[in-house]
């Protein structure tokens, strides 16, 4: 039985993943901190704080697996600094907390095109986040790199809705994927035997059974 930490549980991917974790008999308890309270759910402990870091620091009970589904956009965050706080700082803080509590496997949602050398701010921050997690020396680290995410968001992103029909037609790693499929890929990877220290699942491989 696994006790897991899930950050980003109220988001597009995280909400799907939370439902899968609740239904998974190998999961005994889910620590899912959020800024706004979640509805009461079986197996879910939901600490609520305005800043995720304030929840992570006092956690004491052991954790086996960390899932991080945090993510926003610069426009939604309101500034570059606010975007970095969500997509880099809070992701790294989730990982640090997980390691402190004994977790051996970290799974994080990144993005197609993530690279520290990218000319695009969004992808560069994602690349820096990936590098920071790899430098932590996890026994097992899984990075999921979806292209445009499809699904019903609580806070709609008009730009994504506009480009979604195009991205559904693109080939390979550019093709849009559903948030539900991303959550499913995270579950498969979390509960399958792993031999690599770092596994990167590109967008085109998300819907393929591993």
C-alpha positions in Angstrom: 0.0 0.0 0.0 1.3 3.4 -0.9 0.8 6.8 0.7 1.2 9.5 -1.9 1.5 13.3 -2.1 -0.3 15.0 -4.9 0.2 18.7 -5.7 -2.0 20.4 -8.2 -5.0 18.2 -7.4 -7.5 20.9 -8.3 -6.1 21.4 -11.8 -6.9 19.9 -15.2 -4.6 16.9 -14.9 -4.5 16.7 -11.1 -8.3 16.4 -10.8 -8.3 13.4 -13.1 -5.3 11.9 -11.3 -6.9 12.3 -8.0 -9.9 10.3 -9.1 -7.7 7.5 -10.3 -5.7 7.5 -7.1 -8.9 7.2 -5.0 -10.0 4.2 -7.1 -6.6 2.5 -6.9 -6.5 -0.2 -4.2 -2.7 0.1 -3.9 -3.1 3.6 -2.6 -3.9 3.9 1.1 -3.9 7.7 1.6 -3.6 10.8 -0.6 -2.2 14.0 0.8 -3.6 16.7 -1.6 -2.8 20.3 -0.5 -4.7 23.0 -2.3 -5.4 26.7 -2.1 -9.2 26.1 -2.0 -10.8 23.2 -0.2 -11.7 20.1 -2.2 -15.0 18.3 -1.6 -14.7 15.5 1.0 -13.4 12.4 -0.6 -12.4 8.9 0.5 -8.7 8.5 1.3 -8.0 12.2 0.7 -6.4 14.5 3.3 -6.7 18.1 2.0 -4.7 20.7 3.8 -5.7 24.2 2.6 -3.3 27.2 2.5 -2.9 30.2 0.2 0.7 29.1 -0.5 1.6 25.5 -1.1 5.0 25.8 0.6 3.3 26.6 3.9 1.5 23.2 3.8 4.6 21.2 2.7 7.0 22.3 5.4 5.1 20.8 8.4 4.2 17.5 6.8 5.7 14.6 8.9 4.1 11.3 7.9 6.1 9.1 5.4 5.3 9.4 1.7 6.0 6.7 -1.0 5.3 8.6 -4.2 5.1 12.3 -5.2 2.8 13.4 -8.1 3.1 17.0 -9.2 0.5 18.4 -11.6 1.1 22.1 -11.0 1.1 24.4 -14.0 -0.2 27.7 -15.2 0.5 30.3 -17.9 2.2 33.6 -17.7 -1.1 35.4 -18.5 -3.0 33.4 -15.9 -0.3 33.8 -13.2 -0.2 37.6 -13.9 3.6 38.0 -14.2 6.8 36.2 -15.0 7.7 36.0 -11.4 4.3 34.5 -10.4 4.6 32.0 -13.3 8.1 30.9 -12.1 6.7 30.5 -8.5 4.1 28.0 -9.7 5.9 26.1 -12.5 9.3 26.0 -10.9 9.5 26.9 -7.2 6.4 25.0 -6.1 7.3 22.0 -8.2 10.8 21.9 -6.7 9.3 22.4 -3.2 7.0 19.5 -3.7 9.9 17.3 -4.6 12.0 18.5 -1.7 9.1 17.7 0.7 8.7 14.3 -0.9 12.3 13.4 -0.5 12.3 14.6 3.1 9.4 12.3 3.8 11.1 9.3 2.2 9.5 9.1 -1.3 11.5 7.2 -3.9 9.6 8.1 -7.0 8.7 11.6 -8.2 6.4 12.2 -11.2 5.9 15.6 -12.6 4.0 17.1 -15.5 6.3 19.2 -17.7 5.7 20.3 -21.3 6.6 19.3 -24.9 9.6 21.4 -25.9 10.9 21.9 -22.3 14.5 22.9 -22.5 16.9 25.2 -20.5 18.1 26.4 -23.9 14.6 27.2 -25.3 14.2 30.8 -26.7 10.6 30.7 -25.3 10.2 31.7 -21.7 7.5 29.0 -20.9 9.6 26.1 -22.2 12.8 27.5 -20.7 11.2 27.5 -17.2 9.9 24.0 -17.7 13.4 22.9 -18.7 14.9 24.5 -15.7 12.3 22.8 -13.5 13.3 19.4 -15.1 17.0 20.1 -14.5 16.4 21.0 -10.9 14.5 17.7 -10.3 17.2 15.7 -12.0 19.8 17.3 -9.9 18.0 16.1 -6.7 19.2 12.6 -7.4 15.8 10.8 -7.2 16.0 6.9 -7.3 13.2 7.2 -9.8 12.1 10.4 -11.6 9.4 10.5 -14.3 8.8 13.6 -16.4 5.7 13.8 -18.6 5.9 16.2 -21.5 2.4 16.7 -23.0 1.6 19.0 -25.9 -1.5 21.1 -25.7 -3.8 19.7 -23.1 -7.5 19.0 -23.9 -10.2 19.0 -21.2 -12.6 21.2 -19.3 -10.8 23.7 -17.2 -12.3 25.5 -14.2 -10.5 28.6 -15.5 -10.8 28.5 -19.4 -7.8 29.5 -21.5 -9.2 31.1 -24.7 -5.9 30.7 -26.5 -5.8 27.0 -26.0 -9.4 26.6 -27.0 -8.6 28.5 -30.2 -5.6 26.4 -31.1 -7.1 23.0 -30.0 -8.6 22.0 -33.4 -5.3 22.6 -35.1 -3.3 20.7 -32.4 -5.6 17.7 -32.7 -4.4 17.3 -36.3 -0.7 17.7 -35.8 1.6 14.7 -35.9 3.8 13.1 -33.3 4.7 15.0 -30.1 2.9 18.1 -31.3 -0.6 16.5 -31.3 -2.8 17.6 -28.4 -3.5 15.0 -25.7 -6.3 14.8 -23.1 -5.6 15.6 -19.5 -7.3 12.2 -18.7 -4.7 10.4 -20.8 -1.8 12.3 -19.0 -3.2 11.2 -15.7 -3.5 7.7 -16.9 0.1 7.7 -18.1 1.3 8.9 -14.7 -0.6 6.1 -12.9 0.8 3.4 -15.3 4.3 4.7 -14.7 3.9 5.0 -10.9 2.8 1.5 -10.4 4.9 -0.3 -13.0 8.4 -1.7 -12.4 11.0 0.8 -13.2 14.7 0.4 -13.9 15.7 3.9 -15.2 16.6 6.7 -12.8 15.0 9.2 -15.2 12.2 8.4 -17.5 10.9 11.1 -20.0 7.5 10.4 -21.5 7.0 12.5 -24.6 3.6 13.6 -25.8 3.2 11.0 -28.5 3.9 8.2 -26.0 1.3 9.3 -23.4 -1.5 7.2 -24.9 0.6 4.2 -25.6 0.6 1.4 -22.9 4.1 1.0 -21.4 
